[in-house]
Amino acid sequence: MPMILVTGGTGLVGAHLLHALSRQEEHIRATYRKSSDIAAVKTLFEELKVPGAQFDHIEWVEVDINNIPALSDAFKNVDRVYHAAGLISFDPSDYYLLKKINTEGTANVVNLCLAHEVDRLCYVSSVATLGKTASPDELITEDTHWNTESENNVYAISKYGAEMEVWRGSQEGLDVVVVNPGIILGIPPGKKGWNTGSSRLFQEIDKGLKHYTEGVTGYVDVTDLIAIMIGLMQSDIRNERYIAVSENLSYRQLFTNIAEALSKKPPQKEAPKWILSMLWRLDWLASKISGKTRRITRLTAKSALNRSYYSNDKIKTTLQFSFKPISDTIKRTGQYYSRRFN
């Protein structure tokens, strides 16, 4: 019986994708790592309270994305693959781990799709793999290509390498679609989910974040991203990439909206460049002493001041898609966070 495979089933994207697929598909398989929490995904299903979502429709397979024999078993009888597994880190010390998981892991997925004659692959990339425009106020599109000579962070480098593997697969006969989401917002699965990625912002602001920057980037509701992924996979579109961004917001706007959703005081002080410069140096020193993962690096400090505006015209036109307002996403996520933790 044909089956859908989702890699990274316990992450923010993977969990919401499984929730959506379970409402329309009966045969779903999902991969997870040994350290992942499947129970958190089940809890998310229960708390979202959407009719028709069937957690029991999911067949779970514990596998490391670089364990090729075990991963190959997960591909048996699979005809469509959503590749959402990956590592998010901007710490330069994680470069080789990022390359191993994001780039080499994606190469493994592509190779197994080809070996098992999978019909279609959807890869969840990032706007980090897109290039920069000559003017900061010019919209970045799918045709704004990556500049290998630019200074890029380690996460972006690993995701760009992964995309190259996906496009290589398309040249070898695999039908692919690539989505490039901005910062993804939504309710994560489980308590630990609030400690990673964009979800951690709710914790930081709940504790009393005091500073903001006027840097700008793109954001998308996780449920919108999922709807785009499924829509593309169910279409005849092949070998195309799409930016998935609802709105471009400054960090100040984002932090203020989150603070309002949590009934907290928004950050009042703008963080100047010299403070960010000092913070990343102090964070580097602290990581050397403690061995903990970096929270702010030179390049993330720099990106906090950058203004990047992304165009969503291509996906809106292709799927006739309407995005949810990010303010609604933040309000819904903030209310959930407050109910659970305050």
N, C-alpha and C positions, 0 to 999 in steps of 0.2 A: 504494500500500500504506500503510495507517494507520501512524503513527509516533509515538513518544514523544519529546518535546523536554525536555532538561534544561539550564537556564541555569546558568552558574557551575560547569561540569563539572570544573574542576581544584581547587576548594576542598575543605575537609574534608568538608562535607556532600555536595557534588556528586560527588566521587570515590567515596565509599562508596555513594551512591545508584546510580551507574552500575554499580558492582560487583554490587550486589544485582539491579538490573534485568537485567543481562546474563545472569543465570542463568535468566531466565524469558521474556525478550523478545528478538526477533530484529531489530527495527527501532528503533534508538535513535539520536537525534541530540543532540549536546552542543555548547554554545557555550563559547568561551574567548576571552580577550583576547590580544593579541599578546605581551604580557610573560609570559603563563602558561606553565607547563611540562607539556605533555601526557605527556612521557616519565616524569615523576614518578608520574602516574596509572597508567601501564602497570607501573611498578616496584611500586606498591602492590598491584596485581592479582596480580603474581607472588609477592610476599612474604606475602600473606594466605593463599595456597595453599588456596582453597576450590574444590572440584570444580564444574565447570559454568560458572564465570565466564569470559566471552568478551570480551576487550578488543577483538577484531576486529569485534564486532557494533556498535561505536560509530562513527558518522559525525561527524567533528569539523568545526565551522564557526567560523572566526575572525570575531568580530564585536564591535563596541562596542554596548552595550545602548542607547545613545542615537543610534546610526546607524540610523534607522528603515528606510530602503530595504534595507540589508544584513540587518537583523534580520527584516524581512518575508520575505526569501528563506528564512531558517531555519525559518519557520513553514509552508512548503509541505507539504501532505499530513500535517500533524500533527493528531492528535486528542486528545492529552493533554499537558499541560505541567506540569513541576515547576520552579517559579521559586526557585532557590537562589542566584542571583548577588546580590552586594551588597558593600558596603564596611563594615568595622568600624573605627571610630575614635571616641574620646571627646574628641579635641582640638577645642576650639571654633573653631580656625582652619580646620578641615576642614568647617565647616557647609555651605557652598555645594556642595562636592564630594559630601558625603553626600546632600544634597538632590537633586543631579543624578543620582547613581547609584541610590540607594535609592528615592527617591520618584518622580522623573520617569522613571527606568528602569522601575519597576514599572508606571507608567501606560502606558508604551509596550507592555509585555508584555500588559497587560489589553486595550488597544485592538486589538492584533494578534490576540489570542485571539478577540475579537468579530468582527473583520474576516474571519478565516479560519475562523470557525464551529467553533472548538475545543470539544470536548465538556466537558472538565474542566480546572481549574487548581488546583494545590496550591501555596500560598505559604508559604515558610519565614519566619516573622516572629520574634518574640522575646518573652520575658516582660517585656522593657523597655517594651512597649506597654500593659501592664496597669496598673491603678491601685494605690493603696496602701490598706490597711485602716486603720480607726480605731485599732486596737490592733496593735502589732507582732507579737503572738503569734497573731493571727487569720489563718486561711488565706486566701490570695488565690486566687480562682477565675476562671473565664472571664467571670463577671458582675461582677467588680470593675473598674469602668470607669475609663478614663484621665481624669485631672483636668487640664484645660488650664491651670488656675491654679497648679498645682504647679510646682516648680522641676525641670525635666527636662533631662537631658543631650542633646547634639546628636545622638547616635546614636539615642536613643529617639525624639526628635522626627521624625527622618527615617524610621524604621521605622513609626511611627504614621501618618505621611502616606502611606506605601506601603500600609498596611492599608486606609486610607480609599479608595485607588484600587481595591483588590481588592473591597471591599464595593460600591463604585460599579459595578464590572463585574457583580456579582451582581444588582444592580437592573436592569441592562440585558440580563439573560438568560443570563449565564455561570454555570455551576455551579462553585462554588469550595469549597475546604476550606482552612482556615488552621491552621497549627501554631505554637504559641508555646513554643519550647524554652527551657530554662534554659541555663546554661553547658554547652557541648557538649564532651565529652571523648572522645578516641580517637586512633588513629594517623593523623597527617596525611600527605598525599602529598608525598614529597620532603624533602630537607634543609631547604629554605627554609620549609616548613610549620611547623617547630618554632619559627620566629621570630615567629609571629603568633598572636593569640587565646589561648585557654586552653592551647594546646600550649607556649607560651613559659614557662609556670609550671614545666615540667619542667627547662628550661634554668636558670631562676633558682634553683631549689632545688638543682640539681646543682652550681651554683657556690657555694652556701652562703648561702641566705637566712636572715637572723637574726631577723626580726620577723614577727609574726602579728597578726591582729585577731580579735575575737569576732563580727564581722558574719556574717550567715547569708544564703545564697541557694540556689537550686535548681540541680541538675546532672542531666545525662542522657548516657547512652552514645550515641555517634553511630549505632551499629547499631540501637539501640532506636528512635531518632528515625526512621531510614530505614524500619524495619518499620511504624511508625505511619503514615508518609506513604503508603507503598504500600497498607497495609490500608485507609486512608480512601479512596484513589483507586479501589480495586477494589470499594468498597462502593456502596450507593445513597445515602449521606449527602451532603447538599449544603448549602452556605451555613451552615456551622458552624465554630467555632474550638475548638481543643483545646490545653490546656497539656500539654507533654511534659517532665515532670520526674520523675526516678526518686526522688531523695532531696533533702532540704534539709540542708545541712551548713554548719558554721561554717568560716571560712577557716582557722582553726587546725586543725580536723579534716582538711580537705583537704590542707593543707601537710604535716601529719604523715604522712598516708597516702602522699603522693607521695614524701616523704623515705624512708619505709620501703621503698617499691618500688624506689628507687634506691640503697638501702643507704647513705643519707646521714643526717647528724644533723639532726633536725627543728628548725625555728625555736624558740628558747627564750624570747624576750622579746616581751611584748605591746607593740604600738605604740600609745602613748596618742594622744589627739586632738591634743595640741599638736605632737607629732612629725609627724603627718600634715599638719597645717596648715603646718608649716615646709617639709616636703618638696615639697608642691605649689607653694609659692612659689619655692623654689629651682629646681624643674623648669621653671617658667614663665620664670625668668630665663635658665636654660641654653638653653631653646629659642629665646629671643630672640637670644642670642649666636651659637648654632650653626646655627639654622635647622632643627634636627631636630624631628621630631614629638614632641609631649608624651607622656610615659609615665604621668604622674599629674596630674590636674586637681583643682580644688576639689571638683567634684561626684563624681569617682571616689574621692577621699579620704573624702568624706562617706559614699558608698555602702559603703565598706569597713567602716563601723561600723554600718550599718543591718541590721536583722534582717527578712528577707522570707521567709515560708513559703508555698509554693505547693501547692495541692491537685491531685492527679492522678486524682481519683475519676472524672471524666467520661470520660476516655479509657480507663481501666481497665474501666469498666462498658460503654462502647460497643463496644469491640473485644475484651472479655474478655482484656485485655493484662496480662502480667506483666513487670515491669522487671528488668533485671540489677542486682545490687548494685553501687553505684559503687565499692566497695572492690575488686571484681574487675576493673572497668574500669581503675582506676588501676594495679593490679598488672600487668595485661597490657600496658598502654601503657608503664609504667615499665620493664618487662623488655625490651620492644622497643627503647626508647630506649637502655638500657644496652648491649645487644648491638651497636647500630649506632654509638654514639659513645664508648663507654668501653672 
